[in-house]
Amino acid sequence: MTRAPDLVPTPDALVEAARALVGTPFRLCGRDPASGLDCAGLVGSALARLGRPLALPARYTLRSCQPPDAGSVLAAAGLNTAHGEPAPGDISMVHTGACQYHFVVHSVPERNIAIHAHAGLRRIVEGPLPASWRQLGAWRLPSS
């Protein structure tokens, strides 16, 4: 995917790039919006629209008893570790259950709303996150 000339890499642009993918079909290990995305594919596709592609292996897994090293992958795309409460455009890794991790893009964090790949609904959605999902780390685009 090439960078759109009107998208500057800002948190608001990241939210809009992720929102543009809402409704895209879910596909495990999906990296192409044309054929489907998982949570890593959503984040990768949204960042690619901002000219910040992720170097994810084709089978990057978030199903493991140890969380993956998302920090180094996101740092390579130019994101910084975020501290404190989530802000719009932050990317978080959340623990959704035993040996299960998930990426979300916060859109309205004060209402716990984020964009993510919903396996059960089989598509990218924007909506409230379950209260039981525990945030393990967060990253954001640097300030201009």
Secondary structure, DSSP 8 states (H G I E B T S, - for coil): ----TT--S-HHHHHHHHHTTTT-BB-TT-EETTTEE-HHHHHHHHHHHTT------TT---BSSS---HHHHHHHTT-EE--SS--TT-EEEEEEETTEEEEEEEEEGGGTEEEEEETTTTEEEEEE--TT-EEEEEEE----
